[in-house]
Amino acid sequence: MPPKAIIAPSILASDFGQLSHECSRIIGQGADWLHIDIMDGHFVPNITIGAPVVTCIRGSVERSQDWSKGVFDCHMMVAEPQRWLEDFKKAGCDLYCFHYEAAETSKAPHTPSSELIRQVHALGLKAGVAIKPDTPVDVLFPLLDGDDEKPDMVLVMTVEPGFGGQKFQHRCMPKVEALRKRYPELDIEVDGGLGLETIDVAAEAGANVIVAGTAVFGAADPSEVIAKLKSVVEKNLVR
């Protein structure tokens, strides 16, 4: 099945004082998923939210039965992603996206990526694997080509994880191109510095899941921005 264009605004750019309202508002404005950045102060030098907050906003955002709307895409920027699986399942997470670096190269106790994907699937969640800007894309090929359970999505970071508002790095786009050429049906997400000025580059490279924070939440008309982002992605998917 060919991938679909998905716009997943990052709630990191929302007004945390009205978080539930902001999340339901942006879904009502046309967003498909919500990208929820989870930072633990260890894997990245910042702390955001945990499972209890996800539980609160889940009550304000209904998930469609076909998973096309209201999906919680939890980006786990944490040192030990295996520790939080049960908590985020209970909180209402739909897609648990952990970092390859945390699963394979972390100094903290860790579970290998292949086993972690299996555990995520066993809980009925979708599994994503993220890579930092300096991590080569070919480290993911064994996971995507092997006989074990495969990730449902790959997230290519175009900025260093840990802070919002960073500038988009074009140098990461060859990784997206390589993934799209090798895995034409894979959901490929791009996160970092995305907006109307950079969407063309990401879409042309083959990204179909677009994370945009400030560009959406900071817009005078979020629905217009979401529609424009989605249109660019859709045009490139049918080429």
Buried (B, 14 or more C-beta within 10 A) or exposed (E): EEBBBBBBBBBBBBEEEEBBEBBBBBBEBBBBBBBBBBBBEBBBEBEBBBBEBBBBBBEBBEBEEEEEBBBBBBBBBBBBBBBBBEBBBEBBBBBBBBBBBBBBEBEBEBBEBBBBBBBBBEBEBBBBBBBBBEBEBEBBBEBBEEEEBBBBBBBBBBBBBBBBEBEBBEEBBEBBBBBBEBBEEBBBBBBBBBBBEBBEBBBBBBBBBBBBBBBBBEBEEBBEBBEBBBEBBEEBBEE
